[in-house]
Amino acid sequence: EEPIITQREKAGRDLFSTAVSKVRQPIESFFNWLNEKTNIQRAMKVRSTSGLLVHTMGKIAIAFIYLIF
């Protein structure tokens, strides 16, 4: 009975890994596109939470403008 449990655990881990990959890849692609279009990761001079939110939302707005035009 022990090998059957091990096989089931491996199958469960494989299914979980596949599901996570299917969800992660489109999200990762979106953020790569967003960073390519807006360089959103360049927020070195942001000093506050509100400044970070303004920076992030502004960059996302620019990305949507790129997407529309």
PyMOL Python script that loads the backbone (N, CA, C, O; Angstrom):
from pymol import cmd

cmd.read_pdbstr("""\
ATOM      1  N   GLU A   1       0.824  -1.206   0.000  1.00  0.00           N
ATOM      2  CA  GLU A   1       0.000   0.000   0.000  1.00  0.00           C
ATOM      3  C   GLU A   1       0.864   1.265   0.000  1.00  0.00           C
ATOM      4  O   GLU A   1       0.436   2.302  -0.506  1.00  0.00           O
ATOM      5  N   GLU A   2       2.033   1.191   0.544  1.00  0.00           N
ATOM      6  CA  GLU A   2       2.929   2.351   0.607  1.00  0.00           C
ATOM      7  C   GLU A   2       3.293   2.906  -0.772  1.00  0.00           C
ATOM      8  O   GLU A   2       3.262   4.125  -0.941  1.00  0.00           O
ATOM      9  N   PRO A   3       3.639   2.070  -1.780  1.00  0.00           N
ATOM     10  CA  PRO A   3       3.966   2.624  -3.105  1.00  0.00           C
ATOM     11  C   PRO A   3       2.781   3.333  -3.759  1.00  0.00           C
ATOM     12  O   PRO A   3       2.969   4.299  -4.498  1.00  0.00           O
ATOM     13  N   ILE A   4       1.560   2.858  -3.491  1.00  0.00           N
ATOM     14  CA  ILE A   4       0.372   3.485  -4.079  1.00  0.00           C
ATOM     15  C   ILE A   4       0.203   4.903  -3.524  1.00  0.00           C
ATOM     16  O   ILE A   4      -0.108   5.831  -4.271  1.00  0.00           O
ATOM     17  N   ILE A   5       0.408   5.065  -2.226  1.00  0.00           N
ATOM     18  CA  ILE A   5       0.298   6.390  -1.613  1.00  0.00           C
ATOM     19  C   ILE A   5       1.360   7.318  -2.190  1.00  0.00           C
ATOM     20  O   ILE A   5       1.083   8.481  -2.482  1.00  0.00           O
ATOM     21  N   THR A   6       2.575   6.803  -2.352  1.00  0.00           N
ATOM     22  CA  THR A   6       3.654   7.608  -2.917  1.00  0.00           C
ATOM     23  C   THR A   6       3.327   8.022  -4.343  1.00  0.00           C
ATOM     24  O   THR A   6       3.577   9.164  -4.728  1.00  0.00           O
ATOM     25  N   GLN A   7       2.773   7.113  -5.128  1.00  0.00           N
ATOM     26  CA  GLN A   7       2.400   7.434  -6.508  1.00  0.00           C
ATOM     27  C   GLN A   7       1.295   8.492  -6.530  1.00  0.00           C
ATOM     28  O   GLN A   7       1.320   9.410  -7.349  1.00  0.00           O
ATOM     29  N   ARG A   8       0.343   8.355  -5.639  1.00  0.00           N
ATOM     30  CA  ARG A   8      -0.744   9.342  -5.577  1.00  0.00           C
ATOM     31  C   ARG A   8      -0.226  10.708  -5.146  1.00  0.00           C
ATOM     32  O   ARG A   8      -0.643  11.735  -5.682  1.00  0.00           O
ATOM     33  N   GLU A   9       0.689  10.715  -4.173  1.00  0.00           N
ATOM     34  CA  GLU A   9       1.269  11.987  -3.744  1.00  0.00           C
ATOM     35  C   GLU A   9       2.031  12.646  -4.882  1.00  0.00           C
ATOM     36  O   GLU A   9       1.932  13.857  -5.079  1.00  0.00           O
ATOM     37  N   LYS A  10       2.794  11.853  -5.633  1.00  0.00           N
ATOM     38  CA  LYS A  10       3.540  12.393  -6.770  1.00  0.00           C
ATOM     39  C   LYS A  10       2.581  12.920  -7.832  1.00  0.00           C
ATOM     40  O   LYS A  10       2.801  13.996  -8.389  1.00  0.00           O
ATOM     41  N   ALA A  11       1.521  12.171  -8.115  1.00  0.00           N
ATOM     42  CA  ALA A  11       0.533  12.616  -9.100  1.00  0.00           C
ATOM     43  C   ALA A  11      -0.135  13.912  -8.636  1.00  0.00           C
ATOM     44  O   ALA A  11      -0.360  14.820  -9.436  1.00  0.00           O
ATOM     45  N   GLY A  12      -0.448  13.992  -7.356  1.00  0.00           N
ATOM     46  CA  GLY A  12      -1.047  15.211  -6.814  1.00  0.00           C
ATOM     47  C   GLY A  12      -0.109  16.400  -6.915  1.00  0.00           C
ATOM     48  O   GLY A  12      -0.528  17.496  -7.285  1.00  0.00           O
ATOM     49  N   ARG A  13       1.163  16.188  -6.586  1.00  0.00           N
ATOM     50  CA  ARG A  13       2.151  17.269  -6.703  1.00  0.00           C
ATOM     51  C   ARG A  13       2.313  17.710  -8.150  1.00  0.00           C
ATOM     52  O   ARG A  13       2.417  18.904  -8.433  1.00  0.00           O
ATOM     53  N   ASP A  14       2.333  16.737  -9.073  1.00  0.00           N
ATOM     54  CA  ASP A  14       2.465  17.070 -10.500  1.00  0.00           C
ATOM     55  C   ASP A  14       1.267  17.877 -10.993  1.00  0.00           C
ATOM     56  O   ASP A  14       1.434  18.852 -11.726  1.00  0.00           O
ATOM     57  N   LEU A  15       0.062  17.476 -10.595  1.00  0.00           N
ATOM     58  CA  LEU A  15      -1.136  18.222 -10.993  1.00  0.00           C
ATOM     59  C   LEU A  15      -1.122  19.637 -10.420  1.00  0.00           C
ATOM     60  O   LEU A  15      -1.463  20.601 -11.106  1.00  0.00           O
ATOM     61  N   PHE A  16      -0.726  19.745  -9.167  1.00  0.00           N
ATOM     62  CA  PHE A  16      -0.652  21.065  -8.538  1.00  0.00           C
ATOM     63  C   PHE A  16       0.372  21.943  -9.245  1.00  0.00           C
ATOM     64  O   PHE A  16       0.114  23.119  -9.503  1.00  0.00           O
ATOM     65  N   SER A  17       1.529  21.377  -9.557  1.00  0.00           N
ATOM     66  CA  SER A  17       2.579  22.124 -10.248  1.00  0.00           C
ATOM     67  C   SER A  17       2.107  22.601 -11.618  1.00  0.00           C
ATOM     68  O   SER A  17       2.380  23.736 -12.009  1.00  0.00           O
ATOM     69  N   THR A  18       1.406  21.745 -12.341  1.00  0.00           N
ATOM     70  CA  THR A  18       0.875  22.117 -13.652  1.00  0.00           C
ATOM     71  C   THR A  18      -0.149  23.239 -13.522  1.00  0.00           C
ATOM     72  O   THR A  18      -0.137  24.187 -14.306  1.00  0.00           O
ATOM     73  N   ALA A  19      -1.026  23.134 -12.542  1.00  0.00           N
ATOM     74  CA  ALA A  19      -2.049  24.170 -12.338  1.00  0.00           C
ATOM     75  C   ALA A  19      -1.407  25.511 -11.989  1.00  0.00           C
ATOM     76  O   ALA A  19      -1.813  26.550 -12.509  1.00  0.00           O
ATOM     77  N   VAL A  20      -0.413  25.488 -11.114  1.00  0.00           N
ATOM     78  CA  VAL A  20       0.272  26.723 -10.731  1.00  0.00           C
ATOM     79  C   VAL A  20       0.971  27.336 -11.939  1.00  0.00           C
ATOM     80  O   VAL A  20       0.927  28.552 -12.127  1.00  0.00           O
ATOM     81  N   SER A  21       1.614  26.513 -12.757  1.00  0.00           N
ATOM     82  CA  SER A  21       2.305  27.018 -13.948  1.00  0.00           C
ATOM     83  C   SER A  21       1.335  27.659 -14.928  1.00  0.00           C
ATOM     84  O   SER A  21       1.641  28.696 -15.517  1.00  0.00           O
ATOM     85  N   LYS A  22       0.171  27.051 -15.105  1.00  0.00           N
ATOM     86  CA  LYS A  22      -0.819  27.600 -16.042  1.00  0.00           C
ATOM     87  C   LYS A  22      -1.345  28.949 -15.577  1.00  0.00           C
ATOM     88  O   LYS A  22      -1.679  29.800 -16.402  1.00  0.00           O
ATOM     89  N   VAL A  23      -1.421  29.153 -14.283  1.00  0.00           N
ATOM     90  CA  VAL A  23      -1.882  30.436 -13.753  1.00  0.00           C
ATOM     91  C   VAL A  23      -0.738  31.452 -13.755  1.00  0.00           C
ATOM     92  O   VAL A  23      -0.951  32.627 -14.054  1.00  0.00           O
ATOM     93  N   ARG A  24       0.461  31.005 -13.425  1.00  0.00           N
ATOM     94  CA  ARG A  24       1.605  31.900 -13.266  1.00  0.00           C
ATOM     95  C   ARG A  24       2.100  32.475 -14.584  1.00  0.00           C
ATOM     96  O   ARG A  24       2.469  33.648 -14.642  1.00  0.00           O
ATOM     97  N   GLN A  25       2.115  31.678 -15.638  1.00  0.00           N
ATOM     98  CA  GLN A  25       2.702  32.120 -16.906  1.00  0.00           C
ATOM     99  C   GLN A  25       2.019  33.350 -17.508  1.00  0.00           C
ATOM    100  O   GLN A  25       2.721  34.278 -17.909  1.00  0.00           O
ATOM    101  N   PRO A  26       0.686  33.404 -17.592  1.00  0.00           N
ATOM    102  CA  PRO A  26       0.073  34.626 -18.133  1.00  0.00           C
ATOM    103  C   PRO A  26       0.319  35.855 -17.256  1.00  0.00           C
ATOM    104  O   PRO A  26       0.493  36.962 -17.764  1.00  0.00           O
ATOM    105  N   ILE A  27       0.331  35.655 -15.951  1.00  0.00           N
ATOM    106  CA  ILE A  27       0.589  36.772 -15.041  1.00  0.00           C
ATOM    107  C   ILE A  27       2.014  37.278 -15.229  1.00  0.00           C
ATOM    108  O   ILE A  27       2.254  38.484 -15.290  1.00  0.00           O
ATOM    109  N   GLU A  28       2.949  36.349 -15.318  1.00  0.00           N
ATOM    110  CA  GLU A  28       4.347  36.718 -15.528  1.00  0.00           C
ATOM    111  C   GLU A  28       4.526  37.427 -16.869  1.00  0.00           C
ATOM    112  O   GLU A  28       5.278  38.397 -16.963  1.00  0.00           O
ATOM    113  N   SER A  29       3.851  36.955 -17.888  1.00  0.00           N
ATOM    114  CA  SER A  29       3.922  37.602 -19.203  1.00  0.00           C
ATOM    115  C   SER A  29       3.375  39.022 -19.141  1.00  0.00           C
ATOM    116  O   SER A  29       3.951  39.939 -19.726  1.00  0.00           O
ATOM    117  N   PHE A  30       2.257  39.204 -18.430  1.00  0.00           N
ATOM    118  CA  PHE A  30       1.678  40.542 -18.289  1.00  0.00           C
ATOM    119  C   PHE A  30       2.653  41.490 -17.606  1.00  0.00           C
ATOM    120  O   PHE A  30       2.852  42.614 -18.066  1.00  0.00           O
ATOM    121  N   PHE A  31       3.263  41.045 -16.509  1.00  0.00           N
ATOM    122  CA  PHE A  31       4.175  41.929 -15.794  1.00  0.00           C
ATOM    123  C   PHE A  31       5.449  42.193 -16.583  1.00  0.00           C
ATOM    124  O   PHE A  31       6.016  43.281 -16.484  1.00  0.00           O
ATOM    125  N   ASN A  32       5.911  41.218 -17.368  1.00  0.00           N
ATOM    126  CA  ASN A  32       7.055  41.475 -18.246  1.00  0.00           C
ATOM    127  C   ASN A  32       6.706  42.530 -19.288  1.00  0.00           C
ATOM    128  O   ASN A  32       7.507  43.423 -19.565  1.00  0.00           O
ATOM    129  N   TRP A  33       5.505  42.429 -19.868  1.00  0.00           N
ATOM    130  CA  TRP A  33       5.052  43.424 -20.844  1.00  0.00           C
ATOM    131  C   TRP A  33       4.942  44.800 -20.187  1.00  0.00           C
ATOM    132  O   TRP A  33       5.388  45.802 -20.746  1.00  0.00           O
ATOM    133  N   LEU A  34       4.343  44.835 -18.991  1.00  0.00           N
ATOM    134  CA  LEU A  34       4.167  46.093 -18.266  1.00  0.00           C
ATOM    135  C   LEU A  34       5.514  46.746 -17.971  1.00  0.00           C
ATOM    136  O   LEU A  34       5.669  47.955 -18.141  1.00  0.00           O
ATOM    137  N   ASN A  35       6.477  45.960 -17.535  1.00  0.00           N
ATOM    138  CA  ASN A  35       7.796  46.501 -17.233  1.00  0.00           C
ATOM    139  C   ASN A  35       8.506  46.966 -18.503  1.00  0.00           C
ATOM    140  O   ASN A  35       9.213  47.974 -18.486  1.00  0.00           O
ATOM    141  N   GLU A  36       8.321  46.245 -19.591  1.00  0.00           N
ATOM    142  CA  GLU A  36       8.936  46.627 -20.863  1.00  0.00           C
ATOM    143  C   GLU A  36       8.380  47.959 -21.365  1.00  0.00           C
ATOM    144  O   GLU A  36       9.132  48.799 -21.858  1.00  0.00           O
ATOM    145  N   LYS A  37       7.082  48.150 -21.242  1.00  0.00           N
ATOM    146  CA  LYS A  37       6.447  49.368 -21.752  1.00  0.00           C
ATOM    147  C   LYS A  37       6.667  50.583 -20.852  1.00  0.00           C
ATOM    148  O   LYS A  37       6.782  51.703 -21.349  1.00  0.00           O
ATOM    149  N   THR A  38       6.725  50.378 -19.544  1.00  0.00           N
ATOM    150  CA  THR A  38       6.722  51.523 -18.628  1.00  0.00           C
ATOM    151  C   THR A  38       7.940  51.614 -17.723  1.00  0.00           C
ATOM    152  O   THR A  38       8.144  52.635 -17.068  1.00  0.00           O
ATOM    153  N   ASN A  39       8.747  50.568 -17.677  1.00  0.00           N
ATOM    154  CA  ASN A  39       9.887  50.525 -16.751  1.00  0.00           C
ATOM    155  C   ASN A  39       9.408  50.782 -15.321  1.00  0.00           C
ATOM    156  O   ASN A  39       9.991  51.583 -14.590  1.00  0.00           O
ATOM    157  N   ILE A  40       8.343  50.091 -14.942  1.00  0.00           N
ATOM    158  CA  ILE A  40       7.660  50.317 -13.665  1.00  0.00           C
ATOM    159  C   ILE A  40       8.545  50.004 -12.459  1.00  0.00           C
ATOM    160  O   ILE A  40       8.300  50.520 -11.368  1.00  0.00           O
ATOM    161  N   GLN A  41       9.556  49.179 -12.635  1.00  0.00           N
ATOM    162  CA  GLN A  41      10.400  48.801 -11.504  1.00  0.00           C
ATOM    163  C   GLN A  41      11.366  49.906 -11.091  1.00  0.00           C
ATOM    164  O   GLN A  41      12.037  49.789 -10.066  1.00  0.00           O
ATOM    165  N   ARG A  42      11.443  50.958 -11.866  1.00  0.00           N
ATOM    166  CA  ARG A  42      12.354  52.058 -11.550  1.00  0.00           C
ATOM    167  C   ARG A  42      11.660  53.066 -10.638  1.00  0.00           C
ATOM    168  O   ARG A  42      11.205  54.115 -11.095  1.00  0.00           O
ATOM    169  N   ALA A  43      11.583  52.753  -9.381  1.00  0.00           N
ATOM    170  CA  ALA A  43      10.920  53.631  -8.406  1.00  0.00           C
ATOM    171  C   ALA A  43      11.883  53.947  -7.265  1.00  0.00           C
ATOM    172  O   ALA A  43      11.498  53.939  -6.096  1.00  0.00           O
ATOM    173  N   MET A  44      13.136  54.223  -7.615  1.00  0.00           N
ATOM    174  CA  MET A  44      14.173  54.414  -6.595  1.00  0.00           C
ATOM    175  C   MET A  44      13.928  55.640  -5.721  1.00  0.00           C
ATOM    176  O   MET A  44      14.300  55.640  -4.548  1.00  0.00           O
ATOM    177  N   LYS A  45      13.314  56.677  -6.265  1.00  0.00           N
ATOM    178  CA  LYS A  45      13.181  57.929  -5.523  1.00  0.00           C
ATOM    179  C   LYS A  45      11.858  58.044  -4.768  1.00  0.00           C
ATOM    180  O   LYS A  45      11.582  59.072  -4.149  1.00  0.00           O
ATOM    181  N   VAL A  46      11.048  57.001  -4.816  1.00  0.00           N
ATOM    182  CA  VAL A  46       9.776  57.013  -4.094  1.00  0.00           C
ATOM    183  C   VAL A  46      10.068  56.830  -2.608  1.00  0.00           C
ATOM    184  O   VAL A  46      10.764  55.893  -2.216  1.00  0.00           O
ATOM    185  N   ARG A  47       9.534  57.728  -1.786  1.00  0.00           N
ATOM    186  CA  ARG A  47       9.862  57.710  -0.360  1.00  0.00           C
ATOM    187  C   ARG A  47       8.672  57.396   0.553  1.00  0.00           C
ATOM    188  O   ARG A  47       8.846  57.234   1.761  1.00  0.00           O
ATOM    189  N   SER A  48       7.478  57.311  -0.011  1.00  0.00           N
ATOM    190  CA  SER A  48       6.316  57.067   0.845  1.00  0.00           C
ATOM    191  C   SER A  48       5.367  56.091   0.159  1.00  0.00           C
ATOM    192  O   SER A  48       5.473  55.824  -1.038  1.00  0.00           O
ATOM    193  N   THR A  49       4.454  55.577   0.941  1.00  0.00           N
ATOM    194  CA  THR A  49       3.463  54.655   0.394  1.00  0.00           C
ATOM    195  C   THR A  49       2.585  55.350  -0.630  1.00  0.00           C
ATOM    196  O   THR A  49       2.291  54.784  -1.683  1.00  0.00           O
ATOM    197  N   SER A  50       2.166  56.564  -0.333  1.00  0.00           N
ATOM    198  CA  SER A  50       1.317  57.279  -1.295  1.00  0.00           C
ATOM    199  C   SER A  50       2.102  57.597  -2.566  1.00  0.00           C
ATOM    200  O   SER A  50       1.544  57.550  -3.662  1.00  0.00           O
ATOM    201  N   GLY A  51       3.381  57.918  -2.433  1.00  0.00           N
ATOM    202  CA  GLY A  51       4.213  58.147  -3.611  1.00  0.00           C
ATOM    203  C   GLY A  51       4.357  56.896  -4.449  1.00  0.00           C
ATOM    204  O   GLY A  51       4.350  56.960  -5.678  1.00  0.00           O
ATOM    205  N   LEU A  52       4.488  55.753  -3.785  1.00  0.00           N
ATOM    206  CA  LEU A  52       4.585  54.480  -4.499  1.00  0.00           C
ATOM    207  C   LEU A  52       3.287  54.173  -5.232  1.00  0.00           C
ATOM    208  O   LEU A  52       3.309  53.694  -6.366  1.00  0.00           O
ATOM    209  N   LEU A  53       2.152  54.448  -4.586  1.00  0.00           N
ATOM    210  CA  LEU A  53       0.863  54.217  -5.241  1.00  0.00           C
ATOM    211  C   LEU A  53       0.683  55.122  -6.452  1.00  0.00           C
ATOM    212  O   LEU A  53       0.197  54.678  -7.492  1.00  0.00           O
ATOM    213  N   VAL A  54       1.072  56.387  -6.323  1.00  0.00           N
ATOM    214  CA  VAL A  54       0.977  57.311  -7.458  1.00  0.00           C
ATOM    215  C   VAL A  54       1.870  56.828  -8.596  1.00  0.00           C
ATOM    216  O   VAL A  54       1.456  56.821  -9.755  1.00  0.00           O
ATOM    217  N   HIS A  55       3.087  56.427  -8.265  1.00  0.00           N
ATOM    218  CA  HIS A  55       4.024  55.924  -9.277  1.00  0.00           C
ATOM    219  C   HIS A  55       3.446  54.697  -9.985  1.00  0.00           C
ATOM    220  O   HIS A  55       3.441  54.627 -11.214  1.00  0.00           O
ATOM    221  N   THR A  56       2.962  53.735  -9.202  1.00  0.00           N
ATOM    222  CA  THR A  56       2.457  52.482  -9.762  1.00  0.00           C
ATOM    223  C   THR A  56       1.212  52.707 -10.606  1.00  0.00           C
ATOM    224  O   THR A  56       1.123  52.207 -11.727  1.00  0.00           O
ATOM    225  N   MET A  57       0.255  53.453 -10.079  1.00  0.00           N
ATOM    226  CA  MET A  57      -0.981  53.687 -10.831  1.00  0.00           C
ATOM    227  C   MET A  57      -0.721  54.514 -12.087  1.00  0.00           C
ATOM    228  O   MET A  57      -1.345  54.284 -13.124  1.00  0.00           O
ATOM    229  N   GLY A  58       0.182  55.461 -11.999  1.00  0.00           N
ATOM    230  CA  GLY A  58       0.539  56.247 -13.176  1.00  0.00           C
ATOM    231  C   GLY A  58       1.165  55.390 -14.259  1.00  0.00           C
ATOM    232  O   GLY A  58       0.842  55.537 -15.438  1.00  0.00           O
ATOM    233  N   LYS A  59       2.061  54.494 -13.864  1.00  0.00           N
ATOM    234  CA  LYS A  59       2.705  53.605 -14.836  1.00  0.00           C
ATOM    235  C   LYS A  59       1.693  52.643 -15.458  1.00  0.00           C
ATOM    236  O   LYS A  59       1.761  52.357 -16.654  1.00  0.00           O
ATOM    237  N   ILE A  60       0.760  52.148 -14.654  1.00  0.00           N
ATOM    238  CA  ILE A  60      -0.271  51.256 -15.198  1.00  0.00           C
ATOM    239  C   ILE A  60      -1.168  52.020 -16.165  1.00  0.00           C
ATOM    240  O   ILE A  60      -1.563  51.477 -17.197  1.00  0.00           O
ATOM    241  N   ALA A  61      -1.496  53.272 -15.845  1.00  0.00           N
ATOM    242  CA  ALA A  61      -2.300  54.092 -16.762  1.00  0.00           C
ATOM    243  C   ALA A  61      -1.567  54.298 -18.083  1.00  0.00           C
ATOM    244  O   ALA A  61      -2.178  54.233 -19.150  1.00  0.00           O
ATOM    245  N   ILE A  62      -0.270  54.545 -18.016  1.00  0.00           N
ATOM    246  CA  ILE A  62       0.525  54.702 -19.239  1.00  0.00           C
ATOM    247  C   ILE A  62       0.515  53.409 -20.050  1.00  0.00           C
ATOM    248  O   ILE A  62       0.419  53.448 -21.277  1.00  0.00           O
ATOM    249  N   ALA A  63       0.613  52.274 -19.377  1.00  0.00           N
ATOM    250  CA  ALA A  63       0.592  50.988 -20.080  1.00  0.00           C
ATOM    251  C   ALA A  63      -0.733  50.790 -20.805  1.00  0.00           C
ATOM    252  O   ALA A  63      -0.752  50.296 -21.932  1.00  0.00           O
ATOM    253  N   PHE A  64      -1.836  51.168 -20.176  1.00  0.00           N
ATOM    254  CA  PHE A  64      -3.138  51.030 -20.840  1.00  0.00           C
ATOM    255  C   PHE A  64      -3.260  51.979 -22.024  1.00  0.00           C
ATOM    256  O   PHE A  64      -3.893  51.647 -23.026  1.00  0.00           O
ATOM    257  N   ILE A  65      -2.660  53.154 -21.914  1.00  0.00           N
ATOM    258  CA  ILE A  65      -2.650  54.071 -23.058  1.00  0.00           C
ATOM    259  C   ILE A  65      -1.864  53.457 -24.210  1.00  0.00           C
ATOM    260  O   ILE A  65      -2.288  53.533 -25.363  1.00  0.00           O
ATOM    261  N   TYR A  66      -0.705  52.839 -23.899  1.00  0.00           N
ATOM    262  CA  TYR A  66       0.056  52.127 -24.931  1.00  0.00           C
ATOM    263  C   TYR A  66      -0.789  51.030 -25.562  1.00  0.00           C
ATOM    264  O   TYR A  66      -0.741  50.816 -26.773  1.00  0.00           O
ATOM    265  N   LEU A  67      -1.556  50.344 -24.740  1.00  0.00           N
ATOM    266  CA  LEU A  67      -2.376  49.233 -25.229  1.00  0.00           C
ATOM    267  C   LEU A  67      -3.477  49.728 -26.162  1.00  0.00           C
ATOM    268  O   LEU A  67      -3.787  49.073 -27.158  1.00  0.00           O
ATOM    269  N   ILE A  68      -4.067  50.874 -25.847  1.00  0.00           N
ATOM    270  CA  ILE A  68      -5.162  51.416 -26.656  1.00  0.00           C
ATOM    271  C   ILE A  68      -4.648  51.993 -27.967  1.00  0.00           C
ATOM    272  O   ILE A  68      -5.244  51.779 -29.023  1.00  0.00           O
ATOM    273  N   PHE A  69      -3.539  52.727 -27.898  1.00  0.00           N
ATOM    274  CA  PHE A  69      -3.028  53.394 -29.100  1.00  0.00           C
ATOM    275  C   PHE A  69      -1.915  52.617 -29.652  1.00  0.00           C
ATOM    276  O   PHE A  69      -1.338  53.002 -30.669  1.00  0.00           O
TER     277      PHE A  69
END
""", "prot")
cmd.dss("prot")
cmd.show_as("cartoon", "prot")
cmd.util.cbc("prot")
cmd.orient("prot")
